[in-house]
Amino acid sequence: MSSTRFETYETRAPYDVHGAPTPPYGETCRPAPGQAGAAVPRQGVVRPAPAGRGGHRRRARYAGPAQGTVRRLVPQALVVAFLAGGTTAFVAEDKAVELTVDGRPRALHTFADDVTGLLAGEGVRVGPHDVVEPAPGTPLTSGDEITVRHGRPVLLTLDGQRRQVWTTADTVAGALRQLGVRAEGARLSTPPSRRIGPAGLSLDVRTERVVTVMADGRARTVRTNAATVREAVEQAGVTLRGRDTTSVPAAAFPRDGQTVTVLRITDSTEVREDLLPFAEQRTVDPSLPQGTEVVQQTGRPGLRRTTYAVRTVNGVRQRPRPLRTETVREPSPRIVRVGTRPRPRSVRGTDHLNWQALAACESGGRPGAVDPSGTYGGLYQFDAHTWHGLGGEGRPEDATPAEQTYRAKKLYVRSGASAWPHCGARLGG
């Protein structure tokens, strides 16, 4: 800024027509008595004296400054000195600085004492995410360079994790460097050269990671910036078929150093049939001798069919899972008639015989014994025809030992010991 130029003009003392000095500056001259209407000379102007005799003018003589004139020159000199000193102070307070806001520099002059005053004077607002260098409050001197970088919001999704960050960089590449994100080999949702405006932007970054895929007995390691585990598996050259899956959810984000196992799955079904046990129903029959039991209906088990889902994972059979169950055949109960009629104590003429020896010879003393052909049964090896002819019910081997002995005694009365060709002699009769 150029300094103010001041000029000093020389002032001479005025004289009247007779060489006497005029009154001091600023005073008004009044006419003397008897000189009404006398003219009042202007301040600082010397009027020429009227011509004397012979038409010659008289030259004015300097008789020294009047006392009033001195009094008026002193304040003017002080004002001039003050203005000269003020100009020097004015020039000293003016500073030439360079202010750069978001990469746009401009040179300017300021009377601000510090950075805060400069920014306020220039209307530059600073928020909590902005960077000012040098810091606000720093004193200013001529030649300083002040830089302001405004913060810009970035909605950053880094390897699947979303968060909002702030950056003072004006490009995507600069923001990644500032945030410490490794961009080499990364996949970006927007070009690195794109500029970031004051409103910010959304940025998706997938950095390069190392993932190991275990499949079909082999390990494959790949460098990838895939967004999902499925994509990383495919980049490893592994194809998922049918119900194949992975040890990590296929839609999950693959992490650096992660190992993913491919599970080869085969599903099938199988059917199993199980027997259902039958119940036994016992009914009282007074027509049968006491102690006699007759099987009226043999029991038959039911049949249940169950369908199972069978899964094999990498060749290993898993525990079957039941899908549905149906009853193919209901079980039939076993019906037994139990005699309650009092039986005779014995058969006359047979109590002296050795029936125990006969039973030991015929069946080894076993009431439920049946010969290999299935024709003869019980202690005394009755056939069905003979047993029924003697009043027996059902099968002889199902009757009690007392019932079987009673029927044997009746057979002895009717046929003698010859009813047992091989063992009859054991009766000792």
C-alpha positions as MATLAB code, in Angstrom:
seq = 'MSSTRFETYETRAPYDVHGAPTPPYGETCRPAPGQAGAAVPRQGVVRPAPAGRGGHRRRARYAGPAQGTVRRLVPQALVVAFLAGGTTAFVAEDKAVELTVDGRPRALHTFADDVTGLLAGEGVRVGPHDVVEPAPGTPLTSGDEITVRHGRPVLLTLDGQRRQVWTTADTVAGALRQLGVRAEGARLSTPPSRRIGPAGLSLDVRTERVVTVMADGRARTVRTNAATVREAVEQAGVTLRGRDTTSVPAAAFPRDGQTVTVLRITDSTEVREDLLPFAEQRTVDPSLPQGTEVVQQTGRPGLRRTTYAVRTVNGVRQRPRPLRTETVREPSPRIVRVGTRPRPRSVRGTDHLNWQALAACESGGRPGAVDPSGTYGGLYQFDAHTWHGLGGEGRPEDATPAEQTYRAKKLYVRSGASAWPHCGARLGG';
ca = [
       0.000    0.000    0.000;
       1.510    3.336   -1.001;
       2.125    5.897    1.774;
       0.212    9.149    1.829;
       2.120   12.046    0.289;
       2.040   15.259    2.139;
       3.194   18.680    0.645;
       4.308   21.699    2.748;
       3.685   25.136    1.443;
       5.757   28.269    2.554;
       3.614   31.018    4.075;
       4.750   34.675    4.140;
       3.529   37.393    6.517;
       1.191   39.891    4.787;
       1.922   43.589    4.798;
      -0.323   46.592    4.537;
       0.271   49.476    2.165;
       2.634   51.155    4.585;
       4.747   48.081    5.252;
       3.143   47.245    8.587;
       2.129   43.675    9.155;
      -1.505   42.671    8.952;
      -3.287   41.201   11.938;
      -2.675   37.532   12.783;
      -4.203   34.654   10.626;
      -7.774   34.018   11.356;
      -8.474   37.471   12.757;
     -10.760   39.967   10.984;
      -9.433   43.474   10.373;
     -11.796   46.247   11.396;
     -11.693   49.805    9.815;
     -10.211   52.607   11.939;
     -12.447   55.386   13.164;
     -13.239   57.664   10.340;
     -12.415   54.942    7.760;
     -15.751   53.358    7.291;
     -15.954   50.707    4.666;
     -12.230   50.063    4.681;
     -11.465   46.867    2.845;
     -10.417   43.735    4.832;
      -7.441   42.074    3.226;
      -7.589   38.212    2.652;
      -5.371   36.023    4.793;
      -2.073   35.189    3.214;
      -2.548   37.646    0.322;
      -0.296   40.745   -0.116;
      -2.044   43.584   -1.739;
       0.107   46.088   -3.722;
       0.472   49.565   -2.226;
      -1.099   52.456   -4.058;
       1.186   54.399   -6.280;
       2.885   57.373   -4.570;
       3.917   60.546   -5.964;
       5.294   60.275   -9.404;
       3.334   57.039   -9.926;
       6.008   54.780   -8.303;
       4.993   51.903   -5.983;
       6.694   51.406   -2.681;
       8.131   47.948   -1.949;
       7.041   46.245    1.251;
       9.571   45.656    3.961;
       9.702   42.509    6.176;
       9.496   43.595    9.746;
       9.570   40.017   11.247;
       6.718   37.650   12.061;
       3.960   38.856   14.170;
       3.363   37.164   17.518;
       0.014   35.692   16.414;
       1.559   34.130   13.345;
       3.993   32.104   15.456;
       1.204   30.875   17.619;
      -0.595   29.500   14.528;
       2.433   27.810   12.919;
       3.248   25.641   15.943;
      -0.001   23.537   15.890;
       0.279   23.076   12.137;
       3.799   21.762   12.499;
       2.584   19.289   15.156;
      -0.201   18.056   12.870;
       2.273   17.488   10.041;
       4.606   15.559   12.359;
       1.717   13.418   13.677;
       0.517   12.543   10.192;
       4.005   11.586    9.105;
       4.399    9.242   12.110;
       0.894    7.762   11.584;
       1.736    6.922    8.015;
       4.748    4.951    9.171;
       2.621    2.981   11.719;
      -0.077    2.368    9.102;
       2.451    0.864    6.713;
       3.932   -1.296    9.495;
       0.504   -2.929   10.365;
      -0.242   -3.964    6.763;
       0.903   -7.557    5.960;
       1.183   -9.249    2.582;
       0.210  -12.949    2.972;
      -0.926  -15.848    0.777;
      -4.135  -17.712    1.727;
      -4.843  -21.091    0.093;
      -8.325  -22.582    0.640;
      -8.896  -26.107   -0.691;
      -6.044  -25.766   -3.175;
      -6.970  -22.275   -4.437;
      -4.240  -19.727   -3.510;
      -4.648  -15.946   -3.465;
      -2.376  -13.098   -2.349;
      -3.839  -10.437   -0.111;
      -3.049   -7.665    2.398;
      -4.385   -7.803    5.915;
      -4.221   -5.888    9.169;
      -5.166   -9.075   11.183;
      -2.836   -9.947   14.069;
      -3.166  -13.746   13.800;
      -4.555  -16.593   11.670;
      -7.911  -16.555   13.437;
      -8.429  -12.880   12.623;
      -7.378  -13.398    9.016;
      -9.876  -16.232    8.474;
     -12.653  -14.264   10.152;
     -11.892  -11.231    8.028;
     -11.929  -13.281    4.832;
     -15.138  -15.133    5.782;
     -13.472  -18.563    5.871;
     -15.343  -20.863    8.251;
     -13.463  -23.666    9.976;
     -15.128  -26.786   11.387;
     -13.924  -29.633   13.648;
     -12.886  -31.779   10.656;
     -10.942  -29.011    8.872;
      -7.153  -28.511    8.893;
      -5.551  -25.072    9.212;
      -1.797  -24.545    8.866;
      -0.424  -22.753   10.762;
      -2.918  -23.352   13.556;
      -5.550  -20.738   14.443;
      -4.187  -18.142   16.848;
      -0.702  -18.161   15.314;
       0.628  -14.548   14.936;
       0.928  -13.279   11.377;
       3.887  -11.630    9.703;
       4.278  -10.379    6.175;
       5.105  -13.174    3.735;
       3.270  -15.944    5.677;
       1.445  -18.708    3.804;
      -1.799  -19.945    5.354;
      -3.471  -23.157    4.148;
      -7.042  -24.264    4.879;
      -8.273  -27.732    3.886;
     -11.944  -28.408    4.573;
     -13.021  -31.875    5.703;
     -15.275  -33.924    3.434;
     -17.462  -36.829    4.620;
     -16.816  -40.225    3.056;
     -19.160  -43.181    3.630;
     -16.470  -45.862    3.445;
     -17.247  -49.569    3.106;
     -13.887  -51.265    3.651;
     -13.862  -55.041    3.236;
     -17.527  -55.284    4.174;
     -17.333  -52.936    7.192;
     -19.191  -49.638    6.723;
     -18.353  -46.439    8.584;
     -18.292  -42.689    7.971;
     -14.891  -40.997    7.936;
     -13.628  -37.495    7.163;
     -10.834  -36.482    4.827;
      -9.255  -33.240    3.700;
      -8.011  -34.808    0.458;
      -9.691  -33.658   -2.728;
      -9.419  -36.969   -4.636;
     -10.240  -40.596   -3.893;
      -6.562  -41.578   -4.178;
      -5.558  -38.869   -1.705;
      -8.296  -39.906    0.707;
      -7.117  -43.527    0.653;
      -3.548  -42.444    1.392;
      -4.728  -40.182    4.179;
      -6.856  -42.962    5.713;
      -4.037  -45.498    5.436;
      -5.976  -47.849    3.143;
      -3.800  -50.029    0.913;
      -5.112  -49.418   -2.578;
      -2.672  -51.679   -4.453;
      -4.627  -54.593   -5.913;
      -7.856  -53.290   -4.375;
     -11.168  -52.968   -6.169;
     -12.716  -49.504   -5.905;
     -16.300  -48.509   -6.600;
     -15.096  -45.222   -8.135;
     -11.892  -44.230   -9.993;
      -8.952  -43.056   -7.818;
      -8.769  -39.798   -9.776;
     -12.331  -38.760   -8.982;
     -12.526  -35.509   -7.071;
     -14.320  -35.307   -3.743;
     -16.682  -32.368   -3.488;
     -17.752  -30.572   -0.303;
     -20.742  -32.941    0.002;
     -18.417  -35.997    0.085;
     -19.188  -39.361   -1.510;
     -19.734  -43.083   -0.901;
     -16.746  -45.359   -1.485;
     -16.589  -49.165   -1.512;
     -13.098  -50.643   -1.202;
     -12.218  -54.334   -1.299;
      -8.550  -54.865   -0.567;
      -6.571  -57.814   -1.861;
      -6.604  -60.792    0.521;
      -5.075  -64.282    0.674;
      -7.656  -67.091    0.958;
      -7.037  -70.857    1.039;
      -9.715  -73.155   -0.383;
      -9.748  -76.844    0.676;
     -11.661  -78.995   -1.822;
     -11.510  -82.613   -3.011;
      -8.441  -83.336   -0.916;
      -6.434  -80.382   -2.267;
      -5.513  -76.936   -0.936;
      -5.653  -73.947   -3.299;
      -4.392  -70.507   -2.216;
      -5.498  -67.426   -4.160;
      -5.042  -63.667   -3.895;
      -8.445  -62.099   -4.315;
     -10.541  -59.019   -3.705;
     -13.784  -61.015   -3.956;
     -16.888  -59.731   -2.188;
     -18.156  -63.201   -1.112;
     -16.730  -66.564   -0.129;
     -18.502  -68.157   -3.102;
     -16.710  -65.788   -5.483;
     -13.328  -66.575   -3.883;
     -13.992  -70.320   -4.198;
     -14.811  -69.915   -7.879;
     -11.626  -67.890   -8.399;
      -9.726  -70.835   -6.896;
     -11.107  -73.020   -9.703;
     -13.570  -74.941   -7.545;
     -17.166  -75.410   -8.706;
     -20.018  -75.898   -6.250;
     -22.587  -78.388   -7.515;
     -26.003  -79.426   -6.273;
     -26.106  -79.243   -2.492;
     -22.397  -78.533   -2.084;
     -21.630  -75.863    0.481;
     -18.725  -74.297    2.365;
     -17.539  -74.299    5.970;
     -18.033  -70.513    5.973;
     -21.361  -69.097    4.714;
     -21.060  -68.623    0.960;
     -22.445  -65.074    1.158;
     -19.981  -64.003    3.888;
     -17.070  -61.652    3.229;
     -13.744  -63.542    2.908;
     -11.093  -62.424    5.384;
      -7.352  -62.263    4.845;
      -5.668  -65.550    5.788;
      -8.972  -67.419    5.982;
      -9.290  -71.125    5.129;
     -12.537  -72.228    3.471;
     -13.440  -75.923    3.222;
     -15.738  -77.080    0.440;
     -18.246  -79.713    1.594;
     -19.331  -82.131   -1.139;
     -22.839  -83.237   -0.173;
     -24.849  -86.152   -1.546;
     -28.428  -86.714   -0.371;
     -30.418  -89.952   -0.673;
     -33.247  -91.823    1.065;
     -33.603  -95.293    2.508;
     -36.561  -97.250    3.900;
     -36.565  -99.387    7.017;
     -39.305 -101.812    8.163;
     -39.794 -102.641   11.820;
     -42.052 -105.259   13.446;
     -44.675 -104.072   15.870;
     -45.170 -106.453   18.849;
     -48.574 -108.046   19.361;
     -50.515 -108.163   22.610;
     -51.902 -111.249   24.398;
     -55.533 -111.554   25.369;
     -56.485 -114.211   27.978;
     -60.107 -115.268   28.359;
     -61.698 -117.569   30.951;
     -63.235 -120.801   29.599;
     -65.182 -122.875   32.183;
     -65.469 -125.736   29.708;
     -61.776 -126.444   29.993;
     -60.302 -128.208   32.978;
     -58.603 -126.027   35.493;
     -54.937 -125.442   34.587;
     -55.633 -125.942   30.894;
     -54.747 -123.119   28.459;
     -55.744 -123.217   24.857;
     -54.312 -120.783   22.278;
     -57.327 -119.802   20.258;
     -55.446 -117.353   17.993;
     -51.736 -117.044   17.482;
     -50.420 -113.527   17.604;
     -49.004 -111.787   14.534;
     -46.705 -108.799   14.742;
     -47.513 -105.614   12.827;
     -45.260 -103.875   10.300;
     -44.070 -100.240   10.397;
     -42.227  -98.589    7.499;
     -39.992  -95.520    8.053;
     -38.311  -93.416    5.344;
     -34.998  -91.752    6.279;
     -32.965  -88.996    4.635;
     -29.323  -89.987    4.379;
     -26.620  -87.375    3.764;
     -23.011  -88.024    2.835;
     -20.489  -85.209    3.388;
     -17.125  -85.614    1.667;
     -17.757  -89.360    1.544;
     -18.706  -89.693    5.234;
     -22.214  -90.967    5.958;
     -24.108  -88.791    8.431;
     -26.732  -89.910   10.925;
     -29.997  -90.667    9.047;
     -32.868  -88.260    9.637;
     -36.443  -89.661    9.667;
     -38.733  -88.123    7.055;
     -42.002  -90.027    7.425;
     -43.442  -93.133    9.110;
     -46.383  -95.320    8.087;
     -47.956  -98.456    9.533;
     -48.220 -101.106    6.858;
     -49.972 -103.744    9.016;
     -51.509 -103.593   12.451;
     -50.463 -106.356   14.893;
     -52.935 -109.196   15.679;
     -53.277 -110.208   19.356;
     -52.635 -113.689   20.714;
     -55.837 -115.063   22.244;
     -55.551 -117.710   24.998;
     -58.464 -119.543   26.646;
     -57.835 -120.464   30.269;
     -59.777 -123.422   31.720;
     -61.517 -123.095   35.080;
     -63.449 -126.410   35.323;
     -62.192 -128.550   38.250;
     -60.215 -131.483   36.908;
     -60.299 -134.999   38.383;
     -57.477 -135.727   40.702;
     -56.296 -138.734   38.777;
     -57.239 -141.654   36.512;
     -58.009 -144.829   38.350;
     -55.350 -147.525   38.055;
     -52.536 -145.242   36.862;
     -51.136 -143.584   39.992;
     -48.653 -146.373   40.702;
     -46.859 -145.891   37.344;
     -43.594 -143.998   36.952;
     -44.769 -141.102   34.769;
     -41.663 -139.078   35.521;
     -39.456 -141.751   34.007;
     -41.648 -141.916   30.909;
     -41.462 -138.120   30.484;
     -37.680 -138.175   30.888;
     -37.407 -140.761   28.141;
     -39.814 -139.126   25.686;
     -38.899 -135.399   26.034;
     -36.097 -135.124   28.558;
     -38.703 -133.888   31.058;
     -39.439 -130.711   29.080;
     -43.166 -129.741   28.842;
     -42.657 -127.553   25.739;
     -40.480 -130.014   23.802;
     -41.289 -130.571   20.108;
     -39.680 -133.250   17.945;
     -37.653 -132.139   14.850;
     -40.514 -132.957   12.513;
     -42.926 -130.788   14.493;
     -45.431 -133.690   14.744;
     -45.085 -134.587   18.407;
     -44.950 -132.290   21.402;
     -45.059 -132.028   25.173;
     -43.762 -134.233   28.004;
     -45.153 -137.385   26.456;
     -44.843 -136.439   22.778;
     -48.509 -136.397   21.774;
     -49.460 -135.871   18.183;
     -52.283 -133.393   17.606;
     -54.851 -136.034   16.636;
     -54.287 -138.117   19.772;
     -54.247 -135.049   21.997;
     -57.544 -133.780   20.734;
     -59.035 -137.294   20.983;
     -58.202 -137.276   24.673;
     -60.063 -133.980   25.150;
     -57.012 -131.767   24.959;
     -57.239 -128.208   23.542;
     -54.728 -126.497   21.371;
     -51.288 -127.971   21.200;
     -50.016 -130.407   23.803;
     -46.757 -128.541   24.335;
     -48.765 -125.424   25.318;
     -50.641 -127.241   28.127;
     -49.455 -127.377   31.713;
     -47.426 -130.413   32.899;
     -50.368 -131.571   35.038;
     -52.751 -131.371   32.052;
     -50.302 -133.335   29.908;
     -49.864 -136.033   32.605;
     -53.634 -136.333   32.999;
     -54.082 -136.876   29.241;
     -51.217 -139.425   29.271;
     -52.950 -141.399   32.014;
     -56.156 -141.467   29.975;
     -54.161 -142.726   26.979;
     -52.598 -145.459   29.122;
     -56.072 -146.666   30.246;
     -57.149 -146.808   26.616;
     -54.012 -148.209   24.926;
     -51.622 -149.298   27.654;
     -47.851 -148.810   27.525;
     -47.833 -149.588   23.793;
     -48.790 -145.985   23.106;
     -45.075 -145.276   23.680;
     -43.275 -148.007   21.738;
     -39.757 -146.991   22.732;
     -40.227 -145.671   26.264;
     -43.427 -147.375   27.497;
     -41.414 -149.913   29.479;
     -40.183 -147.073   31.737;
     -43.623 -146.911   33.325;
     -42.763 -150.091   35.216;
     -46.314 -151.338   35.116;
];
